[in-house]
């Protein structure tokens, strides 16, 4: 009896999962252009500014901050890492502000 009650929930979950790749594929196609170079640069931008890179940057800054706090890291190297993260994630805004002139 328990298996029969969960059948609608399973069916609904299957339908939701079946429709998800279509939406993701439509978003991918909208971001594509005619030039393979532009596609490669958009892919690289997504890689550098995506959720994986953001997670890695947060972990790097946290690790550097902890090591600097305990005195096990050179302050200059720690500052370089933190400034590098700010440059990577601030690059789109920097380019937009330069392009406005």
N, C-alpha and C positions, 0 to 999 in steps of 0.2 A: 504494500500500500504506500509506503514511503517513496518508492521509486516512481510511482505514478504521479504523486504530488509534485515531484521535482521536474517532471517532463516539460511543463511549460517554461520553467526557468531555464532549463538547458536549451530549449529551442530558441528562446529569446537571446540567450548569450551567444549561441551559434550564429544567429542572424546579425547581431551587433558586430561580432568579430568578422563576419563575411563582408560587411559593408565598410569596415575601417580601411583596408588597403586601397579601395577605390578613391576615397577622399585624399589619402596621402599621395597616391599617384597623380591625382588631379593637381595637387599643389606643386608637385615636382615638375609637371609639364608646364605649368604657368611660369615657373622660374627659368625655364630653358630658353635659349636663344638660338639663332642660326649659326653662330660662330662656336666652334669647339674650344677656342681659347677663352672666350667669355664663360662658357660652361665650366671649364677647368678653374678659372678664377673665382666663380661663384661657389664652386665646390670647396675650394680652399678657404674662402671667406666663411662658409658655413662650418668648416672644420675648426678654424681658428677662433670663431666666436660662438660656437655651439655649446650645448650643455656639458659635453665631455670636457672641453677645454676650460669651461667655467669651473667645473668641479676640481680639475687638476690645479688651476690657479688658486683656488681657495685653499686646497691642501698645501700647496707650495708656500703661500703666504703664512698660513698657520704654522707650518713646520719651521720656516725661517724665523718667524716671530718667537716661537718657543725656544729655538736654539740661541737666538740673540738674547732672550731674557735670561737664560741660564748661563750665558757667557761662553758658549761653545762654538760661536761663529763670529767670523770677522764682520764688523759692522758695514764695511764697504761692500762686501759681497752680498750681504742681506739687503742693503739699500738698492743694489743693482737689480736683484731679483724683483723687489717690490716695484721699482720704477719701470722695469720691463713689462710687468703685468699691466701697469697703468697705460703704458704706450700701446700694448697690443689691443686692449679693450677700448682705448680712447681713440684709436686710429680712424674709425669711420667719422667720428665727430670732428677730428682734426682736419681730415680731408675735406669735409663739407664746409668747414669754416674757411679754409684756404681757397676753396673753389668759389666762395661767395664774393671774393675780391675781384 
